Amino acid sequence: MYIPDKIKQMSLLNKYLPFEVWIAYRYIKFKQKNSFISFISMTSMVGIALGVSALIIILSVMNGFQDELRTRILGVASHIEITSSNNTLTHWEDLVKKLHESPDVVGSAPYVDGQGMLVSEFGSQGIMLRGISSELEGNVDNLEKKVKVGKLSDLKPNTFNLILGIDAAKQLGIVVGDKVNILIPQGSYTPAGTFPRMRQFNVAGIFEIGMYEYDSGMALMNIEDAQKFFQMNNTISGVRVKTDDLFLAPLVAKRLSESLSESGVFYVSDWTKKHANFFAAVQMEKRVMFIILMLIIAVAAFNIVSTLVMAVTDKRSDIAILKTYGAKPKSILYIFIIQGSLIGLIGTISGVFLGTVVALNIHSIVPFIEHLFNVQFLSKDIYYISEVPSKLLYSDVSAIAFISILLSIVATIYPSIKASNTSPAEALKHD
């Protein structure tokens, strides 16, 4: 006996799946007879998919922005800084020895900080001056890798060499080999009065951190030259400390503050305090964007309500026939819950796939769009960074997918209950 292939497929589905799943699947399929309902189902899927993918992409970009910014800030700043009340530390070698007694401290370096005015033949601008030890600086940051022209080791004592940020060099028309003057507010006393102290420096290198704040407003010099220039004798501004885990820096800073309290008055600050407002703002923006985009997913998910309400109205005679054949109200309830859940599940899986692909390849997609339309999304002189970063966290993806599916299931409850309460006599009265 010949059995059509379609009947065979239906038999296999009925064999391995509960009939509620099979009927729900049949209701979702796009048919000419129920094309409008199928179209509404499709738009619900697309809405959920777009909402899920947009949320994954935006959260990945914000995670990447936060991570990239933290990396760049800590490339110049330090996990912990130790200073004194008058911004000068004496006998700092003894302090460093005491710091390294802590197992959490993996590196330290002294520094001298000051402010001045950088003057060239093309103009002048304020600059943050930092005196460093080229031998010890690598213990606390990766400045050596940021020097594009020259080397950090060129900052030798008594040479009065300077390594300048790339944006400051461009703005003032400075290249390696030029000589520039730096004025500082500390006065030089002369018979004619008090004048700002000025010194000529040799530009020995150019660095690029990737953050406009540092690239346009910071210059590096040898720590001994800085001590002479600022007339600090053998004192320093402070000691920078690197910890084994940057996220444990607040805890380590607290321990160091307690252990150093016996030796004198020291101020111990960690990177989370110095940039607390900024990272708190980024975290707040991330939460707000999550809520806003989750509302978009909720709107798309609750489109399932209208889809199922129309489906229940359209399938009243089918429901009545199923009940006549012995289907229980619970089975009818499951059919429409499964139908709505399948719409949400398909939309969520599609959105997760699309969002994950875009988030993992955003470093290629954004430059392509910028080149295609000749635009720049992040201007370096306005934003902290000039590239769109992305960091996909699978915990975020899991949370988004779970909430999306949960909203889809919740949206099916009312129409499904209405379908299960359908009376066969009422439904078939006009048929």
Contacts in CASP RR format, 6 or more apart in sequence:
PFRMAT RR
TARGET T0000
AUTHOR 0000-0000-0000
METHOD contacts of the structure
MODEL  1
MYIPDKIKQMSLLNKYLPFEVWIAYRYIKFKQKNSFISFISMTSMVGIAL
GVSALIIILSVMNGFQDELRTRILGVASHIEITSSNNTLTHWEDLVKKLH
ESPDVVGSAPYVDGQGMLVSEFGSQGIMLRGISSELEGNVDNLEKKVKVG
KLSDLKPNTFNLILGIDAAKQLGIVVGDKVNILIPQGSYTPAGTFPRMRQ
FNVAGIFEIGMYEYDSGMALMNIEDAQKFFQMNNTISGVRVKTDDLFLAP
LVAKRLSESLSESGVFYVSDWTKKHANFFAAVQMEKRVMFIILMLIIAVA
AFNIVSTLVMAVTDKRSDIAILKTYGAKPKSILYIFIIQGSLIGLIGTIS
GVFLGTVVALNIHSIVPFIEHLFNVQFLSKDIYYISEVPSKLLYSDVSAI
AFISILLSIVATIYPSIKASNTSPAEALKHD
10 22 0 8 1.000
13 22 0 8 1.000
13 25 0 8 1.000
14 22 0 8 1.000
18 334 0 8 1.000
19 331 0 8 1.000
20 331 0 8 1.000
20 334 0 8 1.000
20 335 0 8 1.000
20 338 0 8 1.000
21 338 0 8 1.000
23 322 0 8 1.000
23 335 0 8 1.000
24 335 0 8 1.000
24 336 0 8 1.000
24 338 0 8 1.000
24 339 0 8 1.000
24 340 0 8 1.000
24 342 0 8 1.000
25 342 0 8 1.000
27 34 0 8 1.000
27 311 0 8 1.000
27 315 0 8 1.000
27 335 0 8 1.000
27 339 0 8 1.000
28 38 0 8 1.000
28 41 0 8 1.000
28 339 0 8 1.000
28 342 0 8 1.000
28 343 0 8 1.000
29 38 0 8 1.000
30 38 0 8 1.000
30 39 0 8 1.000
30 42 0 8 1.000
31 38 0 8 1.000
34 311 0 8 1.000
34 314 0 8 1.000
36 310 0 8 1.000
37 307 0 8 1.000
37 310 0 8 1.000
37 311 0 8 1.000
37 314 0 8 1.000
40 303 0 8 1.000
40 306 0 8 1.000
40 307 0 8 1.000
40 310 0 8 1.000
41 307 0 8 1.000
41 343 0 8 1.000
43 303 0 8 1.000
44 300 0 8 1.000
44 301 0 8 1.000
44 303 0 8 1.000
44 304 0 8 1.000
44 307 0 8 1.000
44 343 0 8 1.000
44 344 0 8 1.000
45 343 0 8 1.000
45 344 0 8 1.000
45 346 0 8 1.000
45 347 0 8 1.000
45 350 0 8 1.000
46 347 0 8 1.000
47 297 0 8 1.000
47 300 0 8 1.000
47 303 0 8 1.000
47 347 0 8 1.000
48 297 0 8 1.000
48 300 0 8 1.000
48 301 0 8 1.000
48 343 0 8 1.000
48 344 0 8 1.000
48 347 0 8 1.000
48 348 0 8 1.000
48 350 0 8 1.000
48 351 0 8 1.000
48 404 0 8 1.000
48 408 0 8 1.000
49 347 0 8 1.000
49 348 0 8 1.000
49 350 0 8 1.000
49 351 0 8 1.000
49 354 0 8 1.000
50 296 0 8 1.000
50 300 0 8 1.000
50 351 0 8 1.000
51 293 0 8 1.000
51 296 0 8 1.000
51 297 0 8 1.000
51 300 0 8 1.000
51 351 0 8 1.000
52 297 0 8 1.000
52 347 0 8 1.000
52 348 0 8 1.000
52 350 0 8 1.000
52 351 0 8 1.000
52 352 0 8 1.000
52 355 0 8 1.000
52 400 0 8 1.000
52 401 0 8 1.000
52 404 0 8 1.000
53 350 0 8 1.000
53 351 0 8 1.000
53 352 0 8 1.000
53 354 0 8 1.000
53 355 0 8 1.000
53 358 0 8 1.000
54 293 0 8 1.000
54 296 0 8 1.000
54 355 0 8 1.000
55 289 0 8 1.000
55 290 0 8 1.000
55 293 0 8 1.000
55 294 0 8 1.000
55 296 0 8 1.000
55 297 0 8 1.000
55 400 0 8 1.000
56 351 0 8 1.000
56 352 0 8 1.000
56 355 0 8 1.000
56 356 0 8 1.000
56 358 0 8 1.000
56 359 0 8 1.000
56 392 0 8 1.000
56 396 0 8 1.000
56 397 0 8 1.000
56 400 0 8 1.000
57 355 0 8 1.000
57 358 0 8 1.000
57 359 0 8 1.000
57 362 0 8 1.000
57 390 0 8 1.000
58 289 0 8 1.000
58 293 0 8 1.000
59 286 0 8 1.000
59 289 0 8 1.000
59 290 0 8 1.000
59 393 0 8 1.000
59 396 0 8 1.000
59 400 0 8 1.000
60 359 0 8 1.000
60 362 0 8 1.000
60 390 0 8 1.000
60 391 0 8 1.000
60 392 0 8 1.000
60 393 0 8 1.000
60 396 0 8 1.000
61 359 0 8 1.000
61 362 0 8 1.000
61 388 0 8 1.000
61 389 0 8 1.000
61 390 0 8 1.000
62 282 0 8 1.000
62 285 0 8 1.000
62 286 0 8 1.000
62 289 0 8 1.000
63 286 0 8 1.000
63 390 0 8 1.000
63 391 0 8 1.000
63 392 0 8 1.000
63 393 0 8 1.000
63 396 0 8 1.000
64 389 0 8 1.000
64 390 0 8 1.000
64 391 0 8 1.000
65 282 0 8 1.000
65 385 0 8 1.000
65 389 0 8 1.000
66 279 0 8 1.000
66 282 0 8 1.000
66 283 0 8 1.000
66 286 0 8 1.000
66 391 0 8 1.000
67 389 0 8 1.000
67 391 0 8 1.000
68 385 0 8 1.000
68 387 0 8 1.000
68 389 0 8 1.000
69 211 0 8 1.000
69 278 0 8 1.000
69 282 0 8 1.000
69 384 0 8 1.000
69 385 0 8 1.000
70 246 0 8 1.000
70 279 0 8 1.000
72 209 0 8 1.000
72 210 0 8 1.000
72 211 0 8 1.000
72 384 0 8 1.000
72 385 0 8 1.000
73 211 0 8 1.000
73 271 0 8 1.000
73 275 0 8 1.000
74 141 0 8 1.000
74 246 0 8 1.000
74 271 0 8 1.000
75 141 0 8 1.000
75 142 0 8 1.000
75 143 0 8 1.000
75 146 0 8 1.000
75 209 0 8 1.000
76 141 0 8 1.000
76 143 0 8 1.000
76 209 0 8 1.000
76 211 0 8 1.000
76 214 0 8 1.000
76 218 0 8 1.000
77 141 0 8 1.000
77 271 0 8 1.000
77 274 0 8 1.000
77 275 0 8 1.000
78 109 0 8 1.000
78 140 0 8 1.000
78 141 0 8 1.000
78 240 0 8 1.000
78 241 0 8 1.000
78 242 0 8 1.000
78 271 0 8 1.000
79 140 0 8 1.000
79 241 0 8 1.000
79 242 0 8 1.000
79 243 0 8 1.000
79 246 0 8 1.000
79 249 0 8 1.000
79 252 0 8 1.000
79 270 0 8 1.000
79 271 0 8 1.000
80 240 0 8 1.000
80 241 0 8 1.000
80 242 0 8 1.000
80 243 0 8 1.000
80 249 0 8 1.000
80 252 0 8 1.000
80 253 0 8 1.000
80 256 0 8 1.000
80 268 0 8 1.000
80 269 0 8 1.000
80 270 0 8 1.000
80 271 0 8 1.000
81 238 0 8 1.000
81 239 0 8 1.000
81 240 0 8 1.000
81 241 0 8 1.000
81 268 0 8 1.000
81 269 0 8 1.000
81 270 0 8 1.000
81 274 0 8 1.000
82 89 0 8 1.000
82 95 0 8 1.000
82 99 0 8 1.000
82 238 0 8 1.000
82 239 0 8 1.000
82 240 0 8 1.000
82 241 0 8 1.000
82 256 0 8 1.000
82 260 0 8 1.000
82 266 0 8 1.000
82 267 0 8 1.000
82 268 0 8 1.000
83 89 0 8 1.000
83 237 0 8 1.000
83 238 0 8 1.000
83 266 0 8 1.000
83 267 0 8 1.000
83 269 0 8 1.000
84 238 0 8 1.000
84 265 0 8 1.000
84 266 0 8 1.000
84 267 0 8 1.000
85 265 0 8 1.000
85 267 0 8 1.000
87 113 0 8 1.000
87 237 0 8 1.000
87 238 0 8 1.000
88 232 0 8 1.000
88 235 0 8 1.000
88 236 0 8 1.000
88 237 0 8 1.000
89 95 0 8 1.000
89 110 0 8 1.000
89 235 0 8 1.000
89 236 0 8 1.000
89 237 0 8 1.000
89 238 0 8 1.000
89 239 0 8 1.000
90 234 0 8 1.000
90 235 0 8 1.000
92 110 0 8 1.000
92 235 0 8 1.000
92 236 0 8 1.000
92 238 0 8 1.000
92 239 0 8 1.000
95 239 0 8 1.000
95 260 0 8 1.000
95 263 0 8 1.000
95 266 0 8 1.000
96 108 0 8 1.000
96 110 0 8 1.000
96 239 0 8 1.000
98 259 0 8 1.000
98 260 0 8 1.000
98 263 0 8 1.000
99 105 0 8 1.000
99 108 0 8 1.000
99 239 0 8 1.000
99 241 0 8 1.000
99 256 0 8 1.000
100 107 0 8 1.000
100 108 0 8 1.000
102 252 0 8 1.000
102 255 0 8 1.000
102 256 0 8 1.000
102 259 0 8 1.000
103 244 0 8 1.000
104 243 0 8 1.000
104 244 0 8 1.000
104 245 0 8 1.000
104 248 0 8 1.000
104 252 0 8 1.000
104 255 0 8 1.000
105 241 0 8 1.000
105 242 0 8 1.000
105 243 0 8 1.000
105 244 0 8 1.000
105 252 0 8 1.000
105 256 0 8 1.000
106 139 0 8 1.000
106 242 0 8 1.000
106 243 0 8 1.000
106 244 0 8 1.000
107 139 0 8 1.000
107 140 0 8 1.000
107 241 0 8 1.000
107 242 0 8 1.000
108 136 0 8 1.000
108 139 0 8 1.000
108 140 0 8 1.000
108 239 0 8 1.000
108 240 0 8 1.000
108 241 0 8 1.000
108 242 0 8 1.000
109 132 0 8 1.000
109 133 0 8 1.000
109 136 0 8 1.000
109 137 0 8 1.000
109 138 0 8 1.000
109 139 0 8 1.000
109 140 0 8 1.000
109 239 0 8 1.000
109 240 0 8 1.000
110 133 0 8 1.000
110 136 0 8 1.000
110 223 0 8 1.000
110 236 0 8 1.000
110 238 0 8 1.000
110 239 0 8 1.000
110 240 0 8 1.000
111 130 0 8 1.000
111 131 0 8 1.000
111 132 0 8 1.000
111 223 0 8 1.000
111 236 0 8 1.000
111 237 0 8 1.000
111 238 0 8 1.000
111 239 0 8 1.000
111 240 0 8 1.000
112 130 0 8 1.000
112 131 0 8 1.000
112 223 0 8 1.000
112 226 0 8 1.000
112 227 0 8 1.000
112 230 0 8 1.000
112 232 0 8 1.000
112 236 0 8 1.000
112 237 0 8 1.000
112 238 0 8 1.000
113 128 0 8 1.000
113 129 0 8 1.000
113 130 0 8 1.000
113 131 0 8 1.000
113 237 0 8 1.000
113 238 0 8 1.000
114 128 0 8 1.000
114 129 0 8 1.000
114 130 0 8 1.000
114 184 0 8 1.000
114 226 0 8 1.000
114 230 0 8 1.000
114 237 0 8 1.000
115 126 0 8 1.000
115 127 0 8 1.000
115 128 0 8 1.000
115 129 0 8 1.000
115 184 0 8 1.000
115 185 0 8 1.000
116 126 0 8 1.000
116 127 0 8 1.000
116 128 0 8 1.000
116 129 0 8 1.000
116 182 0 8 1.000
116 183 0 8 1.000
116 184 0 8 1.000
116 185 0 8 1.000
117 124 0 8 1.000
117 125 0 8 1.000
117 126 0 8 1.000
117 127 0 8 1.000
117 182 0 8 1.000
117 183 0 8 1.000
117 184 0 8 1.000
117 196 0 8 1.000
118 124 0 8 1.000
118 125 0 8 1.000
118 126 0 8 1.000
118 127 0 8 1.000
118 164 0 8 1.000
118 168 0 8 1.000
118 172 0 8 1.000
118 180 0 8 1.000
118 181 0 8 1.000
118 182 0 8 1.000
118 219 0 8 1.000
119 180 0 8 1.000
119 181 0 8 1.000
119 182 0 8 1.000
119 183 0 8 1.000
120 172 0 8 1.000
120 173 0 8 1.000
120 174 0 8 1.000
120 178 0 8 1.000
120 180 0 8 1.000
120 181 0 8 1.000
122 172 0 8 1.000
122 173 0 8 1.000
122 174 0 8 1.000
123 172 0 8 1.000
124 172 0 8 1.000
125 168 0 8 1.000
125 171 0 8 1.000
125 172 0 8 1.000
125 217 0 8 1.000
126 217 0 8 1.000
127 168 0 8 1.000
127 182 0 8 1.000
127 217 0 8 1.000
127 218 0 8 1.000
127 219 0 8 1.000
128 217 0 8 1.000
128 218 0 8 1.000
128 219 0 8 1.000
129 182 0 8 1.000
129 184 0 8 1.000
129 218 0 8 1.000
129 219 0 8 1.000
129 221 0 8 1.000
129 226 0 8 1.000
129 229 0 8 1.000
130 218 0 8 1.000
130 219 0 8 1.000
130 220 0 8 1.000
130 221 0 8 1.000
130 226 0 8 1.000
131 220 0 8 1.000
131 221 0 8 1.000
131 222 0 8 1.000
131 223 0 8 1.000
131 225 0 8 1.000
131 226 0 8 1.000
132 143 0 8 1.000
132 152 0 8 1.000
132 155 0 8 1.000
132 220 0 8 1.000
132 221 0 8 1.000
132 222 0 8 1.000
132 223 0 8 1.000
133 222 0 8 1.000
133 223 0 8 1.000
134 152 0 8 1.000
134 153 0 8 1.000
134 154 0 8 1.000
134 155 0 8 1.000
134 156 0 8 1.000
134 222 0 8 1.000
137 143 0 8 1.000
137 144 0 8 1.000
137 152 0 8 1.000
138 144 0 8 1.000
139 242 0 8 1.000
140 240 0 8 1.000
140 241 0 8 1.000
140 242 0 8 1.000
141 240 0 8 1.000
141 242 0 8 1.000
143 152 0 8 1.000
143 207 0 8 1.000
143 220 0 8 1.000
144 151 0 8 1.000
144 152 0 8 1.000
146 207 0 8 1.000
146 208 0 8 1.000
146 209 0 8 1.000
147 163 0 8 1.000
147 205 0 8 1.000
147 206 0 8 1.000
147 207 0 8 1.000
148 166 0 8 1.000
148 205 0 8 1.000
148 206 0 8 1.000
148 207 0 8 1.000
148 208 0 8 1.000
149 176 0 8 1.000
149 205 0 8 1.000
149 206 0 8 1.000
150 163 0 8 1.000
150 176 0 8 1.000
150 204 0 8 1.000
150 205 0 8 1.000
150 206 0 8 1.000
151 205 0 8 1.000
152 163 0 8 1.000
152 220 0 8 1.000
154 161 0 8 1.000
154 163 0 8 1.000
154 204 0 8 1.000
154 205 0 8 1.000
155 161 0 8 1.000
155 163 0 8 1.000
155 204 0 8 1.000
155 220 0 8 1.000
155 221 0 8 1.000
155 222 0 8 1.000
155 225 0 8 1.000
156 222 0 8 1.000
157 222 0 8 1.000
157 224 0 8 1.000
157 225 0 8 1.000
158 224 0 8 1.000
158 225 0 8 1.000
159 202 0 8 1.000
159 204 0 8 1.000
159 222 0 8 1.000
159 225 0 8 1.000
160 199 0 8 1.000
160 200 0 8 1.000
160 201 0 8 1.000
160 202 0 8 1.000
160 221 0 8 1.000
160 222 0 8 1.000
160 225 0 8 1.000
160 229 0 8 1.000
161 201 0 8 1.000
161 202 0 8 1.000
161 203 0 8 1.000
161 204 0 8 1.000
161 205 0 8 1.000
161 221 0 8 1.000
161 222 0 8 1.000
161 225 0 8 1.000
162 180 0 8 1.000
162 182 0 8 1.000
162 201 0 8 1.000
162 202 0 8 1.000
162 203 0 8 1.000
162 204 0 8 1.000
162 205 0 8 1.000
162 219 0 8 1.000
162 220 0 8 1.000
162 221 0 8 1.000
163 203 0 8 1.000
163 204 0 8 1.000
163 205 0 8 1.000
163 206 0 8 1.000
163 207 0 8 1.000
163 219 0 8 1.000
163 220 0 8 1.000
163 221 0 8 1.000
164 174 0 8 1.000
164 203 0 8 1.000
164 205 0 8 1.000
164 206 0 8 1.000
164 207 0 8 1.000
164 219 0 8 1.000
164 220 0 8 1.000
165 206 0 8 1.000
165 207 0 8 1.000
165 208 0 8 1.000
165 209 0 8 1.000
165 214 0 8 1.000
165 215 0 8 1.000
165 216 0 8 1.000
165 217 0 8 1.000
165 218 0 8 1.000
165 219 0 8 1.000
166 206 0 8 1.000
166 207 0 8 1.000
166 208 0 8 1.000
166 215 0 8 1.000
167 212 0 8 1.000
167 215 0 8 1.000
167 216 0 8 1.000
167 217 0 8 1.000
167 380 0 8 1.000
167 381 0 8 1.000
168 174 0 8 1.000
168 215 0 8 1.000
168 216 0 8 1.000
168 217 0 8 1.000
168 218 0 8 1.000
168 219 0 8 1.000
169 175 0 8 1.000
169 203 0 8 1.000
169 206 0 8 1.000
171 216 0 8 1.000
172 180 0 8 1.000
174 180 0 8 1.000
174 203 0 8 1.000
175 203 0 8 1.000
176 203 0 8 1.000
176 204 0 8 1.000
176 205 0 8 1.000
176 206 0 8 1.000
177 202 0 8 1.000
177 203 0 8 1.000
177 204 0 8 1.000
178 202 0 8 1.000
178 203 0 8 1.000
179 200 0 8 1.000
179 201 0 8 1.000
179 202 0 8 1.000
179 203 0 8 1.000
180 200 0 8 1.000
180 201 0 8 1.000
180 203 0 8 1.000
181 198 0 8 1.000
181 199 0 8 1.000
181 200 0 8 1.000
181 201 0 8 1.000
182 198 0 8 1.000
182 199 0 8 1.000
182 200 0 8 1.000
182 201 0 8 1.000
182 219 0 8 1.000
182 229 0 8 1.000
183 196 0 8 1.000
183 197 0 8 1.000
183 198 0 8 1.000
184 196 0 8 1.000
184 197 0 8 1.000
184 198 0 8 1.000
184 229 0 8 1.000
184 230 0 8 1.000
185 196 0 8 1.000
186 196 0 8 1.000
186 197 0 8 1.000
186 230 0 8 1.000
186 231 0 8 1.000
187 194 0 8 1.000
187 195 0 8 1.000
187 196 0 8 1.000
187 197 0 8 1.000
188 194 0 8 1.000
188 195 0 8 1.000
188 196 0 8 1.000
188 197 0 8 1.000
197 229 0 8 1.000
199 229 0 8 1.000
201 221 0 8 1.000
207 215 0 8 1.000
207 220 0 8 1.000
208 215 0 8 1.000
209 215 0 8 1.000
210 380 0 8 1.000
210 385 0 8 1.000
210 386 0 8 1.000
211 384 0 8 1.000
211 385 0 8 1.000
212 380 0 8 1.000
212 381 0 8 1.000
212 383 0 8 1.000
212 384 0 8 1.000
213 384 0 8 1.000
216 381 0 8 1.000
221 229 0 8 1.000
223 236 0 8 1.000
226 232 0 8 1.000
227 233 0 8 1.000
227 234 0 8 1.000
227 235 0 8 1.000
227 236 0 8 1.000
241 256 0 8 1.000
243 249 0 8 1.000
243 252 0 8 1.000
246 271 0 8 1.000
249 270 0 8 1.000
249 271 0 8 1.000
249 272 0 8 1.000
250 270 0 8 1.000
250 272 0 8 1.000
250 273 0 8 1.000
252 270 0 8 1.000
253 268 0 8 1.000
253 269 0 8 1.000
253 270 0 8 1.000
254 268 0 8 1.000
256 268 0 8 1.000
257 266 0 8 1.000
257 268 0 8 1.000
260 266 0 8 1.000
260 268 0 8 1.000
272 279 0 8 1.000
294 400 0 8 1.000
294 403 0 8 1.000
297 400 0 8 1.000
297 403 0 8 1.000
297 404 0 8 1.000
297 407 0 8 1.000
298 407 0 8 1.000
301 344 0 8 1.000
301 404 0 8 1.000
301 407 0 8 1.000
301 408 0 8 1.000
301 410 0 8 1.000
301 411 0 8 1.000
302 407 0 8 1.000
302 411 0 8 1.000
303 411 0 8 1.000
304 340 0 8 1.000
304 343 0 8 1.000
304 344 0 8 1.000
304 408 0 8 1.000
304 411 0 8 1.000
304 412 0 8 1.000
305 411 0 8 1.000
305 412 0 8 1.000
305 414 0 8 1.000
305 415 0 8 1.000
307 340 0 8 1.000
307 343 0 8 1.000
308 336 0 8 1.000
308 339 0 8 1.000
308 340 0 8 1.000
308 411 0 8 1.000
308 412 0 8 1.000
308 415 0 8 1.000
308 416 0 8 1.000
308 419 0 8 1.000
309 415 0 8 1.000
309 418 0 8 1.000
311 336 0 8 1.000
311 339 0 8 1.000
311 415 0 8 1.000
312 319 0 8 1.000
312 336 0 8 1.000
312 415 0 8 1.000
312 418 0 8 1.000
312 419 0 8 1.000
312 422 0 8 1.000
315 419 0 8 1.000
316 422 0 8 1.000
316 427 0 8 1.000
317 427 0 8 1.000
317 428 0 8 1.000
317 431 0 8 1.000
319 332 0 8 1.000
319 419 0 8 1.000
319 422 0 8 1.000
319 424 0 8 1.000
319 427 0 8 1.000
320 422 0 8 1.000
320 423 0 8 1.000
320 424 0 8 1.000
320 425 0 8 1.000
320 427 0 8 1.000
320 428 0 8 1.000
321 424 0 8 1.000
321 428 0 8 1.000
322 331 0 8 1.000
322 332 0 8 1.000
323 329 0 8 1.000
323 332 0 8 1.000
323 422 0 8 1.000
323 424 0 8 1.000
324 424 0 8 1.000
329 420 0 8 1.000
329 421 0 8 1.000
330 420 0 8 1.000
332 416 0 8 1.000
332 419 0 8 1.000
332 420 0 8 1.000
332 422 0 8 1.000
333 416 0 8 1.000
333 417 0 8 1.000
333 419 0 8 1.000
333 420 0 8 1.000
334 416 0 8 1.000
335 416 0 8 1.000
335 419 0 8 1.000
336 412 0 8 1.000
336 415 0 8 1.000
336 416 0 8 1.000
336 419 0 8 1.000
336 420 0 8 1.000
337 409 0 8 1.000
337 412 0 8 1.000
337 413 0 8 1.000
337 416 0 8 1.000
339 412 0 8 1.000
340 408 0 8 1.000
340 409 0 8 1.000
340 411 0 8 1.000
340 412 0 8 1.000
341 405 0 8 1.000
341 408 0 8 1.000
341 409 0 8 1.000
341 412 0 8 1.000
343 408 0 8 1.000
344 404 0 8 1.000
344 405 0 8 1.000
344 408 0 8 1.000
345 405 0 8 1.000
345 408 0 8 1.000
347 404 0 8 1.000
348 401 0 8 1.000
348 404 0 8 1.000
348 405 0 8 1.000
348 408 0 8 1.000
352 397 0 8 1.000
352 400 0 8 1.000
352 401 0 8 1.000
356 392 0 8 1.000
356 397 0 8 1.000
358 365 0 8 1.000
359 390 0 8 1.000
359 392 0 8 1.000
360 390 0 8 1.000
360 392 0 8 1.000
362 388 0 8 1.000
362 390 0 8 1.000
363 387 0 8 1.000
363 388 0 8 1.000
363 389 0 8 1.000
363 390 0 8 1.000
366 377 0 8 1.000
366 387 0 8 1.000
366 388 0 8 1.000
369 375 0 8 1.000
370 376 0 8 1.000
370 377 0 8 1.000
376 386 0 8 1.000
377 388 0 8 1.000
378 385 0 8 1.000
378 386 0 8 1.000
378 387 0 8 1.000
378 388 0 8 1.000
379 386 0 8 1.000
380 386 0 8 1.000
END
